[in-house]
C-alpha cells in the first residue's frame, strides 16, 4: 500500500520512505533466526552464470547461514543408474567451509523454475518400474549425502500436493509417507515438509503467501507455539527481494518465531549485477548484514 503515498504531496512521499525504512529493518523478536537462500544451479545456468563460481561468490559476499539446495533428479541421474554427485558435493563442502548449514530438497517437486524435475528416461518406464527408480533415487541420495555433517535437514518434496505446470503429478499423504520412510532408512536428521502436507513430526516449511495472509497467519502463529525445539522448527521459504511485501514477510517471520528464513532469486541478483545493475545485490548485502 506504500504506492498510495508516492502519488501525493512531498510530505507523504517522505512518509512513504519512512515506511519502507521500517519494513527494511526487520524486528528481532527471534534473535536465533537464521537467514539464508535457496540456490538452484540450473537457474544460474539459465541466466548465463557459472553456478559454481556464483555459489562461491555468494557464500563470501552474503555469508548466508543456511542454504537450501534442490537435488534435481535429472541433474543427478541424467543416465539411468549413473549418479553424478561431484557438483552437489562441491556446493555442500563449500558451504561448510563458510560455516553455512544446508537443507537439501529431495523428490520430483522442487523449488525450481518449473517446479518439477524428473529424468527424461523415467517416462519410458511402467508405473511399477518408476516406483523402483524413485525409491532408488531417495535411498542412494540420502545414503550419499548423509556423510555431510553440515546438512541439517532433508526437505521431502516442495509443495507436492500442488500440480506443477501440468508436469509433475500431485502426491498424496501415503506417497509422501513412503518417501519419508526411504530417507529415514538411511538417516535420522529432521524432515522438512511444506504446509500443504498433513500434520507430521518434523520441521515445517511455509511460503510468505501461505504463512502471512489471514487467516493462515493466525493458524501458523498458533502452530509456532509448539515448534520450540530442534525437532520442530519453522522454515519460511521463497521470500523475494523484488517485492516490497518481502520486508513485511521477514518482519512477521521474525516476530512470530520463525527459525530459518530463505530468500529466493539469488541467481537473479547475480544476473542483474552481470548486466550492470547492482540494486538487488545492494539490498541483499544490507539485509544479510543485519540478520
Backbone torsions as a table, in degrees:
resi	resn	phi	psi	omega
1	UNK	NA	-4.1	-179.6
2	UNK	-60.6	-28.6	-177.1
3	UNK	-60.8	-23.0	178.1
4	UNK	-63.4	-33.3	-176.9
5	UNK	-70.2	-38.4	-171.1
6	UNK	-73.1	-8.7	178.5
7	UNK	-90.3	0.5	-174.9
8	UNK	-117.1	-147.2	-169.9
9	UNK	-78.0	174.4	-174.4
10	UNK	-61.5	-35.0	179.9
11	UNK	-59.9	-42.7	-177.6
12	UNK	-73.6	-29.6	174.0
13	UNK	-63.5	-43.7	177.6
14	UNK	-62.6	-40.5	178.8
15	UNK	-62.9	-38.1	177.9
16	UNK	-61.4	-40.8	178.8
17	UNK	-61.9	-39.2	178.2
18	UNK	-65.5	-39.8	178.9
19	UNK	-62.4	-44.7	178.8
20	UNK	-62.0	-38.8	178.5
21	UNK	-63.5	-41.0	179.4
22	UNK	-64.2	-38.5	178.2
23	UNK	-69.6	-32.8	-175.5
24	UNK	-69.4	-28.6	-179.0
25	UNK	-102.5	93.8	-175.8
26	UNK	-64.6	154.3	179.4
27	UNK	-74.4	147.0	-178.6
28	UNK	-103.2	47.9	178.0
29	UNK	-66.7	-23.4	178.3
30	UNK	-124.5	88.5	-175.7
31	UNK	-66.0	-14.4	-179.0
32	UNK	-90.9	-0.4	179.7
33	UNK	-64.2	144.0	-179.9
34	UNK	-117.7	134.4	-179.9
35	UNK	-103.6	142.6	-179.8
36	UNK	-155.0	-162.6	-177.4
37	UNK	-137.9	160.6	165.8
38	UNK	-99.8	124.6	-177.9
39	UNK	-114.1	126.6	-178.7
40	UNK	-121.3	107.3	-178.8
41	UNK	-56.1	-39.7	-179.1
42	UNK	-64.5	-38.5	178.4
43	UNK	-64.2	-37.9	177.8
44	UNK	-62.6	-44.6	179.5
45	UNK	-64.2	-39.7	179.2
46	UNK	-60.6	-25.1	-179.5
47	UNK	-97.8	12.4	176.2
48	UNK	79.0	18.7	-178.4
49	UNK	-103.0	152.8	170.3
50	UNK	-82.9	112.5	-172.6
51	UNK	-61.9	-35.9	-179.3
52	UNK	-68.6	-45.2	178.6
53	UNK	-62.5	-45.4	-179.7
54	UNK	-61.5	-43.0	-178.5
55	UNK	-61.4	-44.8	-178.9
56	UNK	-68.4	-37.8	175.1
57	UNK	-62.1	-43.0	-179.3
58	UNK	-61.7	-42.1	179.0
59	UNK	-62.3	-41.1	-178.2
60	UNK	-74.0	-39.8	-175.5
61	UNK	-78.5	-49.5	-172.1
62	UNK	-94.6	-24.7	-179.5
63	UNK	52.4	54.1	177.5
64	UNK	-64.3	144.2	-179.5
65	UNK	-85.7	-20.8	178.8
66	UNK	-140.2	139.8	174.5
67	UNK	-127.8	128.5	174.3
68	UNK	-99.1	126.9	-175.7
69	UNK	-122.7	116.7	174.6
70	UNK	-73.0	125.4	176.5
71	UNK	-89.5	87.0	-175.7
72	UNK	-67.6	122.0	-176.4
73	UNK	-60.4	-42.0	-178.3
74	UNK	-65.2	-27.5	179.7
75	UNK	-83.5	-34.1	-177.5
76	UNK	-78.5	-40.5	-175.7
77	UNK	-131.9	65.1	-178.5
78	UNK	-65.9	-28.2	173.3
79	UNK	-115.2	137.4	-175.6
80	UNK	-52.9	125.8	176.5
81	UNK	78.2	-2.0	-178.6
82	UNK	-107.3	97.0	-176.0
83	UNK	-92.9	132.1	179.2
84	UNK	-112.9	96.2	-176.0
85	UNK	-91.4	-16.4	-168.7
86	UNK	-54.9	-46.5	-176.8
87	UNK	-62.8	-47.7	-178.9
88	UNK	-66.4	-37.9	175.7
89	UNK	-59.4	-40.1	-179.6
90	UNK	-59.9	-45.4	180.0
91	UNK	-62.0	-45.3	-176.0
92	UNK	-67.5	-40.4	178.6
93	UNK	-67.3	-41.7	177.7
94	UNK	-61.6	-39.5	177.2
95	UNK	-62.1	-42.9	179.7
96	UNK	-62.3	-41.0	179.0
97	UNK	-61.2	-26.6	-178.5
98	UNK	-105.4	23.1	175.8
99	UNK	57.2	34.5	177.5
100	UNK	-106.2	135.4	175.7
101	UNK	-86.2	160.2	-173.4
102	UNK	-129.5	136.4	166.6
103	UNK	-112.8	121.6	178.0
104	UNK	-99.4	143.3	-179.8
105	UNK	-106.8	121.4	179.3
106	UNK	-110.9	146.4	176.7
107	UNK	121.0	173.4	-179.8
108	UNK	-77.2	-32.2	179.3
109	UNK	-83.9	111.1	-171.9
110	UNK	-126.3	155.1	174.4
111	UNK	-79.6	63.4	-177.3
112	UNK	-121.9	-178.1	-176.7
113	UNK	-57.3	-46.5	-179.1
114	UNK	-88.1	-20.5	-177.7
115	UNK	79.2	-0.7	-177.5
116	UNK	-140.7	135.3	-178.6
117	UNK	-146.6	116.5	173.8
118	UNK	-142.7	148.1	177.4
119	UNK	-66.7	148.8	-176.9
120	UNK	-60.8	-35.2	-175.7
121	UNK	-66.6	-19.2	-177.2
122	UNK	-64.7	-32.5	-177.1
123	UNK	-64.5	-20.0	-178.6
124	UNK	-79.2	-13.0	-172.6
125	UNK	-91.2	158.8	172.6
126	UNK	-73.0	161.5	178.7
127	UNK	-55.0	-37.7	-179.4
128	UNK	-65.8	-42.9	179.6
129	UNK	-69.8	-35.6	176.6
130	UNK	-61.0	-40.1	178.6
131	UNK	-62.3	-41.6	177.6
132	UNK	-63.7	-41.8	179.7
133	UNK	-63.6	-41.4	178.3
134	UNK	-63.9	-43.3	178.6
135	UNK	-59.6	-44.7	178.9
136	UNK	-61.5	-42.0	178.6
137	UNK	-57.2	-48.3	-178.6
138	UNK	-66.8	-43.9	-177.9
139	UNK	-67.3	-45.1	-177.2
140	UNK	-68.2	-44.8	-177.9
141	UNK	-67.2	-45.3	-179.6
142	UNK	-66.4	-36.2	177.8
143	UNK	-64.9	-39.7	-179.6
144	UNK	-72.5	-51.5	-171.9
145	UNK	-75.1	-15.1	-179.4
146	UNK	-64.4	-15.8	178.7
147	UNK	-72.2	-15.7	178.8
148	UNK	-85.5	112.7	-174.7
149	UNK	-72.3	-18.8	-179.5
150	UNK	-86.4	0.7	168.8
151	UNK	-76.5	119.7	-175.2
152	UNK	-101.2	-16.8	-178.9
153	UNK	-164.0	156.8	173.7
154	UNK	-107.8	124.5	170.4
155	UNK	-92.9	124.2	179.0
156	UNK	-97.0	104.9	-179.9
157	UNK	65.4	156.2	176.6
158	UNK	-120.6	108.5	-176.3
159	UNK	49.7	60.9	-174.9
160	UNK	-71.6	-15.0	179.3
161	UNK	-88.9	2.5	178.4
162	UNK	-106.7	138.1	177.8
163	UNK	-70.6	134.1	-177.9
164	UNK	-107.3	92.3	176.1
165	UNK	56.3	27.9	177.8
166	UNK	71.2	13.1	-177.0
167	UNK	-102.1	-61.2	-179.6
168	UNK	-79.4	133.6	173.9
169	UNK	-72.8	145.8	175.5
170	UNK	-69.9	153.0	-178.7
171	UNK	-113.1	139.9	175.7
172	UNK	-91.4	175.8	-175.5
173	UNK	-61.9	-33.4	-178.8
174	UNK	-67.1	-38.2	177.9
175	UNK	-66.8	-41.1	179.4
176	UNK	-67.1	-40.4	177.5
177	UNK	-59.7	-39.0	178.5
178	UNK	-64.7	-43.0	179.0
179	UNK	-64.2	-39.4	176.8
180	UNK	-60.0	-43.0	-179.3
181	UNK	-62.4	-37.3	178.7
182	UNK	-62.6	-42.8	178.9
183	UNK	-69.9	-42.3	179.8
184	UNK	-61.0	-26.0	178.1
185	UNK	-68.2	-17.6	-177.5
186	UNK	-112.2	-26.0	-174.0
187	UNK	-158.5	151.5	-176.9
188	UNK	-113.4	18.2	175.6
189	UNK	-68.8	162.2	-175.4
190	UNK	-56.9	147.6	176.1
191	UNK	-103.1	132.7	175.7
192	UNK	-103.2	127.9	174.2
193	UNK	-126.2	149.2	-179.9
194	UNK	-80.3	163.3	-171.5
195	UNK	-68.9	-11.1	178.5
196	UNK	-88.8	9.1	176.7
197	UNK	-102.8	150.0	-178.9
198	UNK	-59.7	163.9	-177.7
199	UNK	-51.4	144.0	-178.8
200	UNK	-151.4	178.7	-174.6
201	UNK	-100.8	6.3	-176.1
202	UNK	-102.3	-156.3	177.6
203	UNK	-76.8	160.5	180.0
204	UNK	-117.2	133.0	174.7
205	UNK	-112.0	136.2	-180.0
206	UNK	-139.3	144.2	173.4
207	UNK	-90.2	158.4	178.0
208	UNK	-55.7	-38.8	-177.8
209	UNK	-64.5	-34.7	-179.3
210	UNK	-88.1	-22.2	-173.5
211	UNK	-95.5	-30.6	-167.0
212	UNK	-120.2	27.3	172.1
213	UNK	-121.5	127.6	-179.4
214	UNK	-58.6	143.0	-0.1
215	UNK	-90.4	6.5	-177.1
216	UNK	-59.2	-39.0	-178.3
217	UNK	-61.7	-40.5	179.8
218	UNK	-63.3	-43.5	179.8
219	UNK	-64.1	-43.2	-178.7
220	UNK	-68.3	-36.4	178.0
221	UNK	-61.2	-39.7	177.8
222	UNK	-66.2	-39.8	179.0
223	UNK	-61.5	-36.7	-176.6
224	UNK	-62.5	-26.3	-179.0
225	UNK	-63.1	-21.0	180.0
226	UNK	-100.0	-8.1	-178.6
227	UNK	-95.9	79.9	-169.8
228	UNK	-119.8	-0.5	-178.4
229	UNK	-129.7	-178.7	-175.5
230	UNK	-65.6	-22.2	-178.7
231	UNK	-87.7	-10.3	-178.0
232	UNK	-136.0	99.3	-178.0
233	UNK	-134.0	156.6	176.3
234	UNK	-103.5	127.4	175.7
235	UNK	-113.5	117.6	177.8
236	UNK	-96.5	121.1	-173.2
237	UNK	-113.3	168.5	169.8
238	UNK	60.6	38.3	172.0
239	UNK	-84.5	123.7	-176.2
240	UNK	-103.3	132.8	177.4
241	UNK	-69.8	-18.3	-174.9
242	UNK	-82.6	-1.6	179.1
243	UNK	-119.1	132.1	-179.2
244	UNK	-66.4	-21.7	177.6
245	UNK	-64.0	-17.7	179.4
246	UNK	-58.4	-38.1	-178.4
247	UNK	-66.1	-37.1	176.1
248	UNK	-65.3	-41.9	179.7
249	UNK	-62.9	-41.6	179.0
250	UNK	-64.6	-45.1	180.0
251	UNK	-60.9	-45.9	178.7
252	UNK	-64.5	-38.3	179.8
253	UNK	-60.3	-48.8	-178.7
254	UNK	-66.2	-41.8	-178.3
255	UNK	-65.7	-27.7	-175.2
256	UNK	-93.5	-4.2	177.2
257	UNK	95.6	20.6	176.8
258	UNK	-60.9	143.9	-176.2
259	UNK	-93.3	-37.6	-177.8
260	UNK	-135.1	130.8	176.8
261	UNK	-114.7	124.1	-177.7
262	UNK	-117.1	119.1	177.3
263	UNK	-86.9	143.9	177.3
264	UNK	-106.8	164.9	175.4
265	UNK	86.6	15.2	-179.1
266	UNK	-58.6	-31.1	178.4
267	UNK	-63.8	-34.9	177.9
268	UNK	-68.6	-34.9	179.7
269	UNK	-61.1	-44.7	-177.7
270	UNK	-76.3	-31.0	175.1
271	UNK	-66.3	-39.9	178.0
272	UNK	-63.9	-41.2	177.7
273	UNK	-61.3	-42.7	179.8
274	UNK	-61.2	-24.3	178.2
275	UNK	-93.2	4.3	177.1
276	UNK	96.7	4.4	-179.6
277	UNK	-104.6	110.5	-177.3
278	UNK	-95.1	0.2	-170.1
279	UNK	-61.1	-44.9	-179.0
280	UNK	-66.6	-39.6	178.7
281	UNK	-65.8	-36.5	177.5
282	UNK	-62.5	-46.8	177.4
283	UNK	-60.1	-44.5	-177.7
284	UNK	-62.5	-45.3	-179.8
285	UNK	-61.5	-41.2	179.0
286	UNK	-62.5	-43.8	-177.9
287	UNK	-66.0	-46.1	-178.6
288	UNK	-68.3	-25.2	-179.2
289	UNK	-73.8	-21.5	-177.2
290	UNK	-105.1	-4.1	-179.9
291	UNK	-116.9	NA	NA
